[in-house]
Amino acid sequence: ARRANKKNCIPTSGIVREIKNGPRCLIIHLQDDPKIYFISHKTNTRIALNELKKTLPGKNVQLYTSREWSPLDPFSSMKEVRRLQIGDTVIFSEF
């Protein structure tokens, strides 16, 4: 996989409906968006899930997701988050 940067990511914004722990990632659901956004535990070593559960729901966030397409997810229903921010405050970033 290529190193994440702003050029190879797609910005998405929305209001966080739910955030939860998945088997190998943090899962983020946005309101009125059927896609599943996730932050891999491989890249996320310092985000506290409990803190995010308190602060993110109901907030408008900006997510930068990888442009890469996978034959395992042909409709791109799951998107890996490379950067998460609220306004100018970066919560998580690989770049």
C-alpha positions in Angstrom: 0.0 0.0 0.0 1.2 3.5 -0.8 1.8 6.0 1.9 -1.3 8.1 2.6 -1.3 11.8 1.7 -3.9 14.4 0.8 -3.5 13.7 -3.0 -4.4 10.1 -2.8 -7.3 10.6 -0.3 -10.9 11.6 -0.8 -12.4 14.1 1.6 -15.8 13.3 3.1 -17.7 15.2 5.8 -20.7 14.3 7.8 -22.2 14.1 11.3 -21.1 11.1 13.4 -24.0 8.8 14.2 -22.0 6.1 16.0 -18.4 5.0 16.7 -17.5 1.5 18.0 -14.8 -1.0 18.3 -14.5 -3.6 15.5 -12.3 -6.7 15.4 -9.3 -5.0 13.9 -10.5 -1.3 13.7 -12.5 1.5 15.0 -15.8 1.8 13.1 -17.4 5.2 12.3 -21.0 5.5 11.0 -22.1 8.9 9.6 -25.7 10.1 9.5 -27.5 9.5 6.2 -24.4 7.7 4.8 -24.6 3.9 4.3 -20.8 3.5 4.0 -18.7 2.1 6.8 -15.6 4.1 7.7 -12.9 2.6 9.7 -9.5 3.3 11.3 -7.2 0.3 11.3 -5.7 -0.7 14.6 -2.4 -1.1 12.7 -2.2 2.6 12.0 -4.1 3.9 15.1 -1.9 3.4 18.2 -3.1 6.3 20.3 -6.8 7.0 19.8 -8.9 6.4 22.9 -12.2 4.8 21.8 -14.0 5.9 25.0 -12.9 9.5 24.5 -14.1 9.4 20.9 -17.5 7.9 22.0 -18.0 10.9 24.3 -16.8 13.6 21.9 -17.7 12.6 18.3 -21.4 11.6 18.1 -23.4 14.5 16.8 -20.3 16.4 15.6 -19.6 17.3 12.0 -16.3 15.7 11.0 -14.0 15.6 8.0 -12.7 12.2 7.0 -10.0 11.6 4.4 -10.4 8.1 3.0 -8.1 6.1 0.8 -8.8 6.3 -3.0 -7.7 2.7 -3.4 -10.3 0.2 -4.8 -10.5 -3.4 -3.7 -12.0 -6.3 -5.6 -13.1 -7.6 -2.1 -15.2 -4.5 -1.8 -16.4 -3.7 -5.4 -19.0 -1.1 -4.4 -16.6 0.7 -2.0 -19.0 0.3 1.0 -16.0 0.3 3.4 -13.6 3.1 3.5 -10.3 3.3 5.4 -9.9 6.6 7.2 -6.4 8.1 6.8 -7.3 11.4 8.6 -10.0 12.5 10.9 -10.6 16.1 12.0 -13.2 18.4 13.4 -12.8 21.8 11.9 -9.0 22.6 12.1 -8.5 20.1 14.9 -6.8 16.9 13.7 -7.9 13.9 15.8 -6.0 11.2 13.8 -3.8 11.5 10.8 -1.4 9.3 8.8 -0.1 12.4 6.9 
